[in-house]
């Protein structure tokens, strides 16, 4: 049995990447680990010094999670984006940075997927936050919806 990792900080940041003024992509900044990101490259935790960071202006929202080791364990597992999203990018290189891409998941479903083999970047991050102990609404599917939730959460503080 593995010992719990006491060195995993409980204060993380949801990172919203804005492209042309619109929420385009999301990740999680984990102190001492880097940026948890699900993109066309698959699930990964990358260094903030890396050259493969998502494009866009970054907005950070601090969150505190009660079970950071559970969330981190999930984020470190292999995972790929929803197949339909991959197909869109393959059909039109650069599609992921278009105005339509962030909301495309809404053409596929109305409630957030909790199936790790069928998630977009938002669903992946939000599921990890749930595993970390946060209660998250099932209607959050897009970067804009997560941004709105983050902004409302900050207003409530």
C-alpha positions in Angstrom: 0.0 0.0 0.0 1.3 3.4 -1.0 1.8 6.1 1.6 -0.2 9.3 1.1 1.9 12.1 -0.3 1.8 14.8 2.3 3.9 17.1 0.2 1.2 17.8 -2.4 -0.1 21.3 -1.8 -3.9 21.7 -1.4 -4.0 25.1 -3.0 -4.0 24.9 -6.8 -5.1 27.3 -9.5 -7.6 26.8 -12.3 -6.0 28.4 -15.4 -8.2 29.7 -18.1 -6.4 30.4 -21.4 -8.0 33.3 -23.4 -7.6 33.5 -27.1 -8.9 36.6 -28.9 -10.8 37.6 -25.7 -12.6 34.3 -25.4 -12.0 31.4 -22.9 -10.4 28.8 -25.2 -8.7 26.2 -23.0 -8.2 25.2 -19.3 -5.6 23.6 -17.1 -4.7 23.2 -13.5 -1.5 24.8 -12.0 -0.2 22.4 -9.3 2.6 23.9 -7.2 5.8 21.8 -7.4 4.4 19.8 -10.3 3.5 22.2 -13.2 0.5 22.6 -15.4 -2.0 19.7 -15.8 -3.2 19.8 -19.3 -5.4 17.7 -21.6 -4.8 18.6 -25.2 -4.2 17.0 -28.6 -1.0 15.7 -27.0 -3.0 13.8 -24.4 -3.0 14.2 -20.6 0.2 15.6 -19.2 1.7 17.7 -16.5 4.2 20.0 -18.0 6.7 22.5 -16.7 5.8 26.2 -16.8 9.2 26.6 -18.4 8.3 24.4 -21.3 7.8 25.4 -24.9 4.6 23.4 -25.3 2.4 25.5 -23.0 -1.1 26.2 -24.3 -1.5 29.5 -26.2 -3.4 32.4 -24.8 -3.5 35.0 -22.0 -3.7 33.2 -18.6 -6.3 33.9 -15.9 -5.6 32.1 -12.5 -8.3 31.2 -9.9 -7.1 29.8 -6.6 -8.9 26.7 -5.3 -8.4 24.6 -2.2 -8.9 20.9 -2.5 -9.2 18.4 0.4 -7.8 15.4 -1.4 -5.0 16.6 -3.6 -3.3 13.2 -3.9 -6.6 11.7 -5.4 -6.8 14.5 -7.9 -3.1 14.3 -8.8 -3.3 10.5 -9.2 -6.1 10.9 -11.8 -4.2 13.7 -13.6 -1.1 11.6 -14.0 -3.1 8.8 -15.8 -3.0 8.5 -19.6 -6.0 10.1 -21.2 -6.9 11.4 -24.6 -9.4 14.0 -25.8 -12.9 13.0 -27.0 -12.5 11.4 -30.4 -14.8 13.9 -32.1 -12.6 16.8 -31.0 -9.5 15.1 -32.3 -11.4 14.5 -35.6 -12.2 18.3 -35.9 -8.5 19.2 -35.4 -7.3 16.6 -37.9 -9.8 17.9 -40.5 -8.7 21.5 -40.0 -5.2 22.1 -38.5 -5.4 25.0 -36.0 -9.1 24.4 -35.4 -8.5 24.3 -31.6 -7.7 28.0 -31.6 -10.9 29.0 -33.5 -13.9 30.8 -31.8 -16.0 27.6 -32.4 -13.7 25.1 -30.8 -14.2 25.8 -27.1 -17.9 25.3 -27.3 -17.9 22.3 -29.7 -18.5 19.8 -26.9 -22.0 21.4 -26.6 -22.8 19.7 -30.0 -22.0 16.4 -28.4 -23.7 16.6 -25.0 -25.5 18.8 -22.4 -24.1 17.3 -19.2 -20.4 16.9 -18.4 -18.9 13.5 -19.1 -17.4 11.7 -16.1 -15.9 9.0 -18.4 -12.1 9.5 -18.6 -12.1 8.0 -22.1 -14.5 10.6 -23.4 -13.6 14.1 -22.0 -12.6 17.5 -23.2 -10.1 19.7 -21.3 -12.8 21.2 -19.1 -14.4 17.9 -18.2 -11.0 16.4 -17.4 -10.1 19.3 -15.1 -13.5 19.4 -13.4 -13.5 15.6 -12.8 -10.0 15.9 -11.2 -11.4 18.7 -8.9 -14.3 16.4 -7.9 -11.8 13.6 -7.1 -10.0 16.2 -5.1 -13.0 16.9 -3.0 -14.8 19.8 -4.7 -18.5 19.6 -5.6 -18.7 20.7 -9.3 -21.9 21.3 -11.4 -22.6 18.8 -14.1 -23.5 21.6 -16.6 -19.9 23.0 -16.9 -18.6 21.8 -20.2 -16.8 24.7 -21.9 -14.0 27.0 -20.9 -16.4 30.0 -20.7 -18.7 28.1 -18.4 -15.8 27.2 -16.1 -14.6 30.8 -16.2 -18.1 32.0 -15.2 -18.1 29.5 -12.4 -14.7 30.6 -11.2 -15.7 34.3 -11.3 -18.9 33.6 -9.3 -17.0 31.5 -6.8 -14.7 34.5 -6.2 -17.6 36.9 -5.8 -19.0 34.6 -3.0 -15.8 34.7 -1.0 
